[in-house]
Amino acid sequence: MSDRIIRAVTCDGAIKILAMTARETVEEARRIHDLTPLTAAALGRTLVAASLLGNDLKGENDTITVRIDSDGPIGSIVAVSDSLGYVRGYCKNPQADLPVRESDRKIDVSGGVGNGTLSIIKDLGMKEPYIGQTQLVSGEIAEDITAYLATSEQIPSVCALGVLVERDWSIRAAGGYIIQLLPGVYDDEIDRLEECIKKARAVTECLDEGMSLEEILETTLTGFEIEVLDEYEVGYRCTCSRERTRGVLMSIGAEELRTIAEEDGQAEVNCQFCDNKYLFNNEDISEIIREIESKQ
């Protein structure tokens, strides 16, 4: 069954909601990158966050990148989403792992992430992308996204993200939601929302019980009437191709390509997002060099 995102609002116009199921998406990332339970949880949460934020973009060709740079054993984490919510990503150290936390016997995502920064990069087709950055507040990722939205975009929000990993390391459940207060909301509605969030169950617990996104939102936002506006099928999707990779080789210049051809006899480029390998032999490189020089 495909993953999906729903967009919804409360009928009083006070709250906007984006919610996602992501088991297939995170499982595909786990398979491609051979992730451990720790890195599957961390990258999976980041993929869900990027997908939800991407689905909120307006332009058809807009993209958003969620990047975490930190000092934990996982290293950097990158997730990129298009405006529908199709997402791809990777982490620097996919084989990083830690024991479960003694306090609650859960995967130690915060320990794996460590301290650092969260950057959100929006490419909206302008001359330069918009880049916002905040310090990580916990390394749990959902709390860091919440803090970013409040600090950098002044949008009061609640973000919940979760990945549940089986004993064989496959993904049992994954998903999340972002709840945002809309302009003009009254104080009593804010108080009601805060009370709901305090009582909210973990999103993976709900998904593991077979609850739909609509049921999760109704349970989480008790007392609010919810209207679903749109629904989208989403998943893990890489946009790499041999032609795009050729463009990357062109960008490094003729002299560098000559050096690669002389020393290695070929150029092999691996996609970080999907692990596809593109091989360019000496004849391919010579053709690229001729094209570069013809444009000078």
WOWO-V762222 format. One record per residue. N is the residue number from 1. RES is the residue in three letters. SS is DSSP state (h for helix, s for strand, l for the rest). Layout:
# WOWO-V762222
{{N RES SS} {N RES SS}}
This chain:
# WOWO-V762222
{{1 MET l} {2 SER l} {3 ASP s} {4 ARG s} {5 ILE s} {6 ILE s} {7 ARG s} {8 ALA s} {9 VAL s} {10 THR s} {11 CYS l} {12 ASP l} {13 GLY l} {14 ALA l} {15 ILE s} {16 LYS s} {17 ILE s} {18 LEU s} {19 ALA s} {20 MET s} {21 THR s} {22 ALA l} {23 ARG h} {24 GLU h} {25 THR h} {26 VAL h} {27 GLU h} {28 GLU h} {29 ALA h} {30 ARG h} {31 ARG h} {32 ILE h} {33 HIS h} {34 ASP l} {35 LEU l} {36 THR l} {37 PRO h} {38 LEU h} {39 THR h} {40 ALA h} {41 ALA h} {42 ALA h} {43 LEU h} {44 GLY h} {45 ARG h} {46 THR h} {47 LEU h} {48 VAL h} {49 ALA h} {50 ALA h} {51 SER h} {52 LEU h} {53 LEU h} {54 GLY h} {55 ASN h} {56 ASP l} {57 LEU l} {58 LYS l} {59 GLY l} {60 GLU l} {61 ASN l} {62 ASP l} {63 THR s} {64 ILE s} {65 THR s} {66 VAL s} {67 ARG s} {68 ILE s} {69 ASP s} {70 SER s} {71 ASP l} {72 GLY l} {73 PRO l} {74 ILE l} {75 GLY l} {76 SER l} {77 ILE s} {78 VAL s} {79 ALA s} {80 VAL s} {81 SER s} {82 ASP s} {83 SER l} {84 LEU l} {85 GLY l} {86 TYR l} {87 VAL s} {88 ARG s} {89 GLY s} {90 TYR s} {91 CYS s} {92 LYS l} {93 ASN l} {94 PRO l} {95 GLN l} {96 ALA l} {97 ASP l} {98 LEU l} {99 PRO l} {100 VAL l} {101 ARG l} {102 GLU l} {103 SER l} {104 ASP l} {105 ARG l} {106 LYS l} {107 ILE l} {108 ASP l} {109 VAL h} {110 SER h} {111 GLY h} {112 GLY h} {113 VAL h} {114 GLY l} {115 ASN l} {116 GLY s} {117 THR s} {118 LEU s} {119 SER s} {120 ILE s} {121 ILE s} {122 LYS s} {123 ASP s} {124 LEU l} {125 GLY l} {126 MET l} {127 LYS l} {128 GLU l} {129 PRO l} {130 TYR s} {131 ILE s} {132 GLY s} {133 GLN s} {134 THR s} {135 GLN s} {136 LEU l} {137 VAL l} {138 SER l} {139 GLY l} {140 GLU l} {141 ILE l} {142 ALA h} {143 GLU h} {144 ASP h} {145 ILE h} {146 THR h} {147 ALA h} {148 TYR h} {149 LEU h} {150 ALA h} {151 THR h} {152 SER h} {153 GLU l} {154 GLN l} {155 ILE l} {156 PRO l} {157 SER s} {158 VAL s} {159 CYS s} {160 ALA s} {161 LEU s} {162 GLY s} {163 VAL s} {164 LEU s} {165 VAL s} {166 GLU l} {167 ARG l} {168 ASP l} {169 TRP l} {170 SER l} {171 ILE s} {172 ARG s} {173 ALA s} {174 ALA s} {175 GLY s} {176 GLY s} {177 TYR s} {178 ILE s} {179 ILE s} {180 GLN s} {181 LEU s} {182 LEU l} {183 PRO l} {184 GLY l} {185 VAL l} {186 TYR l} {187 ASP h} {188 ASP h} {189 GLU h} {190 ILE h} {191 ASP h} {192 ARG h} {193 LEU h} {194 GLU h} {195 GLU h} {196 CYS h} {197 ILE h} {198 LYS h} {199 LYS h} {200 ALA l} {201 ARG l} {202 ALA l} {203 VAL h} {204 THR h} {205 GLU h} {206 CYS h} {207 LEU h} {208 ASP h} {209 GLU l} {210 GLY l} {211 MET l} {212 SER l} {213 LEU h} {214 GLU h} {215 GLU h} {216 ILE h} {217 LEU h} {218 GLU h} {219 THR h} {220 THR h} {221 LEU l} {222 THR l} {223 GLY l} {224 PHE l} {225 GLU l} {226 ILE s} {227 GLU s} {228 VAL s} {229 LEU s} {230 ASP s} {231 GLU s} {232 TYR s} {233 GLU s} {234 VAL s} {235 GLY l} {236 TYR s} {237 ARG l} {238 CYS l} {239 THR l} {240 CYS l} {241 SER l} {242 ARG h} {243 GLU h} {244 ARG h} {245 THR h} {246 ARG h} {247 GLY h} {248 VAL h} {249 LEU h} {250 MET h} {251 SER h} {252 ILE l} {253 GLY l} {254 ALA h} {255 GLU h} {256 GLU h} {257 LEU h} {258 ARG h} {259 THR h} {260 ILE h} {261 ALA h} {262 GLU h} {263 GLU h} {264 ASP h} {265 GLY l} {266 GLN s} {267 ALA s} {268 GLU s} {269 VAL s} {270 ASN s} {271 CYS l} {272 GLN l} {273 PHE l} {274 CYS l} {275 ASP l} {276 ASN l} {277 LYS s} {278 TYR s} {279 LEU s} {280 PHE s} {281 ASN s} {282 ASN h} {283 GLU h} {284 ASP h} {285 ILE h} {286 SER h} {287 GLU h} {288 ILE h} {289 ILE h} {290 ARG h} {291 GLU h} {292 ILE h} {293 GLU h} {294 SER h} {295 LYS l} {296 GLN l}}
